[in-house]
């Protein structure tokens, strides 16, 4: 049927009933189109992103593993073996009337530097070189403020070169040297600088009283300091004005100290005590006394004689302090005497030193122990 035959009004394109979409308001149409575009974008992204992520992961460089820590290498030895051997040629032992320490050669004319505490107070002295030979000593100079002294001995040896202590830093390794001929001390003792100032070096070391006066040595065998007390050294540059002042001075002869029986020398790689002559101290009874009370002890030996000089002194075995003199020494016979150990002494081991009636000094290895 033709529309014209029904009498209906013909529909033109664009008429609201000709196109349903055209009936929507323009703003609504724009919203739908925008929603459709967004949906298509999201769908495409959902499809493409995993694939792209996989491809990116394929090209992503793997994380660099952290480096494996390597252990810190131990510090190299301060002295090479040949440097140590050369350095020890200039190191000797100083013996006084009650103990011993170390000294070292600083020039070809026989000048040795040591600690003031070893030679002050009119001590009788003896030098034992690194061949085991004994020498009389001339006291050249003492500087109590710095704690150093210089002696002169006609002895062979290699002078030690002096270095610059300003190069030392905290934790730097150094070496303490002593006479290699002495059995009682290690020839070389490792140490570390715990602190340093212009006037003092503090050392961390297992040093012994016999190391006092000895050189503190750095690389190349150069002397950087002199040990003036346990764990404390004077920078060697501070000693140089005294060395210059004392150079060439003749010095004053010191009385010859007796050789202590407790100081043992190495001979051909073995230790042997020196032969003894004259008075001897052989035993003490009781050998243990309490610090809480005074105790009379009996000393046995040979060659004891009466006299105003008769004296018994007790010297610590492993400490620079604590020595004391016995009270009321009494001669019983040429082989026996008694002496009172006063109360309140430091708890430690002591060796017995006898000054005989005629002034002869006898050091012994006979030990007395003070207990709590």
Buried (B, 14 or more C-beta within 10 A) or exposed (E): EEEEEEEEEEEEEEEEEEEEEEEEEEEEEEEEEEEEEEEEEEEEEEEEEEEEEEEEEEEEEEEEEEEEEEEEEEEEBBBEEEBBBBBBBBBBBBBBBBBBBBBBBBBEEBBBBBBBBBBBEEBBBBBBBBEBEBBBBBBBBBBEEBBBBBBBBEBEBBBBBBBEBEEBEEEBBBBBBBBBBBBBBBBBBBBBBEEBEEEBBBBEBEBBBBBBBBBBBBBEBBBBBBBBBBBBBBBBBBBEEBBEEBBEEEBEEBBBBBBBBBBBBBEEEEEEBBEBEEBBBEEBEEEBBBBEEEBBBBBBBEBBBEBEEBBBBBBBBEBBEBBBEBEEBEBEEEBEBBBBBBEEBEEBBBBBBBBBBEEBBBBBBBBBBBEE
